[in-house]
Amino acid sequence: MILADESPECRVALRYAALRAAHTGGRLTLLYVIEPAEFMHWASVAEKMQEDAREEAERLLYELAGEANKVSGGLLPELLIREGTAKEEVLSAAREDPTIRLLVLGAGVGREGPGPIVSALAKDIVSIYPIPVTIVPGNLTPDVVDLIA
């Protein structure tokens, strides 16, 4: 399973996860988490924001699924959209689906560190749910990813 977002490191992690799934005969799940919207005074505004977020999630997941399919030679990923915090939804998805056996996260390589999701999930996934976590540095080239996947 990979946590999908718009970041460049997500694309690197996607390549790794797609190739790994293809090489091991596994499947790939792409999870996009829609974070809760801030409190809105008008319900119609909140509904519109959630609708827009869902459309963006679908667009990105279809785009990433196409990339995974191309890189892996035909793999068709499972697409999940959940609402909540990324940390809780990743843990929840892993608990609910026993076929999820690996979490692949892309790590930022800038001064700000690997990112809050990588930091939080890498620590908690080990203590809360026994699933291996692979953290893929976001600065790996496609050639290097191809070699290690």
C-alpha positions as a LaTeX table, in Angstrom:
\begin{tabular}{lrrr}
\hline
Residue & $x$ (\AA) & $y$ (\AA) & $z$ (\AA) \\
\hline
Met1 & 0.00 & 0.00 & 0.00 \\
Ile2 & 1.20 & 3.49 & $-0.78$ \\
Leu3 & $-0.13$ & 6.76 & 0.62 \\
Ala4 & $-0.85$ & 8.88 & $-2.44$ \\
Asp5 & $-0.34$ & 12.62 & $-2.68$ \\
Glu6 & 0.97 & 15.22 & $-5.14$ \\
Ser7 & 4.54 & 15.22 & $-3.85$ \\
Pro8 & 7.52 & 14.29 & $-6.05$ \\
Glu9 & 8.60 & 11.69 & $-3.48$ \\
Cys10 & 5.24 & 9.96 & $-3.88$ \\
Arg11 & 6.08 & 9.31 & $-7.55$ \\
Val12 & 9.38 & 7.69 & $-6.57$ \\
Ala13 & 7.66 & 5.54 & $-3.94$ \\
Leu14 & 4.97 & 4.62 & $-6.47$ \\
Arg15 & 7.55 & 3.36 & $-8.94$ \\
Tyr16 & 9.19 & 1.27 & $-6.23$ \\
Ala17 & 5.88 & $-0.15$ & $-4.96$ \\
Ala18 & 4.57 & $-0.96$ & $-8.46$ \\
Leu19 & 7.76 & $-2.75$ & $-9.45$ \\
Arg20 & 7.94 & $-4.58$ & $-6.13$ \\
Ala21 & 4.35 & $-5.77$ & $-6.50$ \\
Ala22 & 5.01 & $-6.91$ & $-10.06$ \\
His23 & 8.21 & $-8.75$ & $-9.08$ \\
Thr24 & 6.58 & $-10.53$ & $-6.14$ \\
Gly25 & 3.22 & $-11.30$ & $-7.73$ \\
Gly26 & 1.52 & $-8.97$ & $-5.29$ \\
Arg27 & $-1.02$ & $-6.23$ & $-5.72$ \\
Leu28 & $-0.81$ & $-2.52$ & $-5.13$ \\
Thr29 & $-3.22$ & $-0.39$ & $-3.17$ \\
Leu30 & $-3.17$ & 3.38 & $-3.59$ \\
Leu31 & $-4.67$ & 5.21 & $-0.62$ \\
Tyr32 & $-5.62$ & 8.87 & $-0.76$ \\
Val33 & $-6.76$ & 10.47 & 2.46 \\
Ile34 & $-8.98$ & 13.53 & 2.42 \\
Glu35 & $-8.14$ & 15.49 & 5.55 \\
Pro36 & $-11.08$ & 16.89 & 7.52 \\
Ala37 & $-12.07$ & 20.40 & 6.49 \\
Glu38 & $-11.87$ & 23.21 & 9.00 \\
Phe39 & $-15.17$ & 24.13 & 10.62 \\
Met40 & $-17.45$ & 25.92 & 8.19 \\
His41 & $-20.41$ & 28.05 & 9.16 \\
Trp42 & $-22.34$ & 27.06 & 6.07 \\
Ala43 & $-22.99$ & 23.41 & 5.33 \\
Ser44 & $-23.17$ & 24.02 & 1.57 \\
Val45 & $-19.63$ & 25.43 & 1.56 \\
Ala46 & $-18.31$ & 22.42 & 3.47 \\
Glu47 & $-20.13$ & 20.03 & 1.13 \\
Lys48 & $-18.67$ & 21.76 & $-1.93$ \\
Met49 & $-15.17$ & 21.59 & $-0.45$ \\
Gln50 & $-15.56$ & 17.86 & 0.25 \\
Glu51 & $-16.89$ & 17.29 & $-3.27$ \\
Asp52 & $-13.92$ & 19.16 & $-4.77$ \\
Ala53 & $-11.49$ & 17.21 & $-2.58$ \\
Arg54 & $-13.02$ & 13.90 & $-3.69$ \\
Glu55 & $-12.78$ & 14.88 & $-7.36$ \\
Glu56 & $-9.12$ & 15.82 & $-6.86$ \\
Ala57 & $-8.48$ & 12.52 & $-5.07$ \\
Glu58 & $-10.04$ & 10.55 & $-7.94$ \\
Arg59 & $-8.06$ & 12.50 & $-10.54$ \\
Leu60 & $-4.77$ & 11.89 & $-8.78$ \\
Leu61 & $-5.47$ & 8.20 & $-8.08$ \\
Tyr62 & $-6.34$ & 7.52 & $-11.73$ \\
Glu63 & $-3.18$ & 9.32 & $-12.82$ \\
Leu64 & $-1.02$ & 7.35 & $-10.38$ \\
Ala65 & $-2.74$ & 4.08 & $-11.30$ \\
Gly66 & $-1.86$ & 4.74 & $-14.94$ \\
Glu67 & 1.78 & 5.33 & $-14.01$ \\
Ala68 & 1.87 & 2.14 & $-11.92$ \\
Asn69 & 0.29 & 0.18 & $-14.75$ \\
Lys70 & 2.85 & 1.45 & $-17.26$ \\
Val71 & 5.89 & 0.90 & $-15.02$ \\
Ser72 & 4.84 & $-2.58$ & $-13.87$ \\
Gly73 & 3.77 & $-3.93$ & $-17.23$ \\
Gly74 & 0.05 & $-4.18$ & $-16.54$ \\
Leu75 & $-0.57$ & $-4.03$ & $-12.80$ \\
Leu76 & $-4.01$ & $-2.63$ & $-11.96$ \\
Pro77 & $-3.88$ & $-1.03$ & $-8.49$ \\
Glu78 & $-6.74$ & $-0.98$ & $-6.01$ \\
Leu79 & $-7.82$ & 2.61 & $-5.35$ \\
Leu80 & $-8.99$ & 3.75 & $-1.91$ \\
Ile81 & $-10.27$ & 7.15 & $-0.84$ \\
Arg82 & $-10.84$ & 7.68 & 2.85 \\
Glu83 & $-11.69$ & 10.71 & 4.96 \\
Gly84 & $-9.85$ & 11.47 & 8.19 \\
Thr85 & $-6.26$ & 11.95 & 9.23 \\
Ala86 & $-3.63$ & 10.21 & 7.13 \\
Lys87 & $-2.10$ & 8.45 & 10.12 \\
Glu88 & $-5.39$ & 6.99 & 11.34 \\
Glu89 & $-6.63$ & 6.00 & 7.89 \\
Val90 & $-3.41$ & 4.20 & 6.95 \\
Leu91 & $-3.54$ & 2.25 & 10.20 \\
Ser92 & $-7.24$ & 1.54 & 9.74 \\
Ala93 & $-6.79$ & 0.32 & 6.15 \\
Ala94 & $-3.93$ & $-1.96$ & 7.23 \\
Arg95 & $-6.01$ & $-3.41$ & 10.06 \\
Glu96 & $-9.06$ & $-3.98$ & 7.87 \\
Asp97 & $-7.27$ & $-5.68$ & 4.99 \\
Pro98 & $-4.96$ & $-8.53$ & 6.03 \\
Thr99 & $-3.62$ & $-8.79$ & 2.47 \\
Ile100 & $-1.82$ & $-5.47$ & 2.94 \\
Arg101 & 1.61 & $-6.65$ & 3.93 \\
Leu102 & 3.83 & $-3.65$ & 3.26 \\
Leu103 & 3.47 & 0.13 & 3.51 \\
Val104 & 5.63 & 2.14 & 1.11 \\
Leu105 & 6.19 & 5.80 & 1.91 \\
Gly106 & 8.08 & 8.41 & $-0.05$ \\
Ala107 & 10.38 & 10.56 & 2.08 \\
Gly108 & 11.25 & 14.14 & 1.36 \\
Val109 & 14.95 & 14.88 & 1.29 \\
Gly110 & 14.87 & 18.61 & 1.97 \\
Arg111 & 15.84 & 20.47 & 5.12 \\
Glu112 & 12.36 & 19.97 & 6.58 \\
Gly113 & 13.03 & 16.25 & 6.86 \\
Pro114 & 11.16 & 13.22 & 5.56 \\
Gly115 & 7.75 & 14.71 & 6.24 \\
Pro116 & 5.28 & 14.48 & 9.11 \\
Ile117 & 3.45 & 11.45 & 7.73 \\
Val118 & 6.65 & 9.45 & 7.31 \\
Ser119 & 7.78 & 10.35 & 10.83 \\
Ala120 & 4.46 & 9.57 & 12.49 \\
Leu121 & 3.62 & 6.41 & 10.57 \\
Ala122 & 7.07 & 4.87 & 10.70 \\
Lys123 & 6.97 & 5.03 & 14.48 \\
Asp124 & 3.33 & 4.12 & 15.11 \\
Ile125 & 2.84 & 1.44 & 12.48 \\
Val126 & 5.48 & $-0.68$ & 14.20 \\
Ser127 & 3.99 & $-0.34$ & 17.67 \\
Ile128 & 0.31 & $-0.47$ & 16.72 \\
Tyr129 & 0.17 & $-2.85$ & 13.76 \\
Pro130 & 2.86 & $-5.31$ & 12.71 \\
Ile131 & 3.34 & $-4.34$ & 9.07 \\
Pro132 & 6.72 & $-3.61$ & 7.50 \\
Val133 & 7.32 & $-0.04$ & 6.36 \\
Thr134 & 9.58 & 0.77 & 3.43 \\
Ile135 & 10.68 & 4.39 & 3.24 \\
Val136 & 11.87 & 5.36 & $-0.22$ \\
Pro137 & 14.06 & 8.48 & $-0.43$ \\
Gly138 & 12.45 & 10.97 & $-2.79$ \\
Asn139 & 15.71 & 11.73 & $-4.59$ \\
Leu140 & 16.27 & 8.26 & $-6.07$ \\
Thr141 & 16.49 & 8.15 & $-9.85$ \\
Pro142 & 14.23 & 5.79 & $-11.83$ \\
Asp143 & 17.30 & 3.65 & $-12.68$ \\
Val144 & 18.16 & 3.19 & $-9.01$ \\
Val145 & 14.55 & 2.38 & $-8.11$ \\
Asp146 & 14.46 & $-0.19$ & $-10.91$ \\
Leu147 & 17.59 & $-1.86$ & $-9.48$ \\
Ile148 & 16.37 & $-2.08$ & $-5.90$ \\
Ala149 & 12.72 & $-2.98$ & $-6.49$ \\
\hline
\end{tabular}
